[in-house]
Amino acid sequence: MLSNVKYKGQYKYRDIIIDGGVPRIVSDALFNKVQERLKKNKYSRSRFKAKIEYFLSTKLICGYCGEFMIGESGTIRQKIKYNYYKCTGVKRHKGCHKKTVRKADIEEIVLTDVMDKMFKEDLINDIADSVMRLQEKENTTIPLMQKQLAEIHQSINNLVKAMEMGIVSRETKQRFEELEAQRTELETDIIKQEIQEEIITREQVVEWLKEMKRLDLSLDDNKRKLVDTFVNSVYLYDDKVVIIFNCREGASTLALPLDDTSACMRIGEPY
């Protein structure tokens, strides 16, 4: 609860965060101070446990047996530590022959492909359109109210045309006033509904995508954020990797070197 970004005026829709999307409750300074205290409390309990971030653990799947590949670590010569992903089918002796893959290499391949594929201008526009369609599908109240408002506008225009032609009566004036009142009330209700449902605009989605493109990928949190947002699953074979995205049809298939001495397939090397 204390980590809720809405307290500082940020609106979160799925993985999209929009600054100023909701009314601010506390200042950035106070919010950040609370987060720093929470962070200190968190690490005070585990400061002696160095955690390695295997952010493909729930995404990386063995292409041969369909089991997840999980992150592990080990030490070799002169106590040099290395980190890798290993098929659980191999680990549990289920007959799978999938080779172990170095953590740094497969993660770099996936991140590079995401950056290459997901941030082209035409795809950014497609993603923004998809978010808008999804939002409209999930929200049926506002489109209905907007349709009613359009009908009221049409009725008002028809009355104005009639009055311009000299067709003016007490009933006409009364009906015009009724429609004006309905229009004002409905416009107010739409604004209230938009605030309640926290509607985001297409421009906000596009700007969010461009911010994602500018993420500093030297930080593990940003790597995980990028993968969690755009990658559905990664199927790994010894000679290729197939990446399935959340935001586009089809998959990205990349060939890997067949030489077992290649960096991606080698284990027993330092991380």
Beta strands, then each sheet from edge to edge (+ up, - down):
strand 1: 10-13
strand 2: 16-19
strand 3: 60-62
strand 4: 69-76
strand 5: 80-87
strand 6: 101-102
strand 7: 231-236
strand 8: 240-245
strand 9: 251-255
sheet 1: 1+ 2-
sheet 2: 3+ 7+ 8- 9+
sheet 3: 4+ 5- 6+
end
